Amino acid sequence: MLISNHAISAVSRLYAGSAPAGSRRVDAAAGVQRPDALELSGEAQSFGDILQKLRGMDDVRTERVEALAARTQNPASTDIAAKMLVMRY
């Protein structure tokens, strides 16, 4: 097939002179889109509940502090050594 400059210019004049027919812009996407929403999983919701409970608790366990201050707790040295070994290994 031989394409000459004459054929190309004739076709380009055809498209240049005609108005776009049958095309119109429709903004239908705005009607279809849903608003943004955040859906948390059950695990995330339970984590949020636990976090709220923790934020409501005191940072200091007063009964433990009072027991330490009164020296009522007297752990055995073997218990302390066992806990230290568990923490390390």
Secondary structure by P-SEA (a helix, b strand, c coil): ccccaaaaaaaaaaaaacccccbbbbcccccccccbbbbbcaaaaaaaaaaaaaaaccccaaaaaaaaaaccccccaaaaaaaaaaaac
